[in-house]
Amino acid sequence: MQIDAVDEEPIGLFVSGISGTVRACEEKYLGRRAEFTEQRTVDFDDAERRATVRATRVDVAVDGADVGATTLDLH
């Protein structure tokens, strides 16, 4: 089904912007405040790894991908 009018008034769709993540979209287009992030090295899975820390959430770099963790998962 294609919608091209509402109450017989023609409508159109346009893209006002794009973002790489939902969070970035919320910050850029919906006025959500950006979170403070910190880059640091953490001990995770018996190795030192690069991580992005946001409050109690941590994204740890493991084998080319980010693994979601919390500060409780760090040694």
KAZI-V783582 format. One record per backbone hydrogen bond with DSSP energy under -1.0 kcal/mol. CO is the residue of the C=O (numbers start at 1). NH is the residue of the N-H. If there is no record, write none. Layout:
((CO & NH) (CO & NH))
This chain:
((4 & 11) (6 & 9) (9 & 6) (21 & 25) (22 & 26) (23 & 27) (24 & 28) (25 & 29) (26 & 30) (26 & 32) (38 & 53) (40 & 51) (42 & 49) (43 & 75) (47 & 44) (49 & 42) (50 & 61) (51 & 40) (52 & 59) (53 & 38) (54 & 57) (56 & 71) (57 & 54) (58 & 69) (59 & 52) (60 & 67) (62 & 65) (65 & 62) (67 & 60) (69 & 58) (70 & 73))
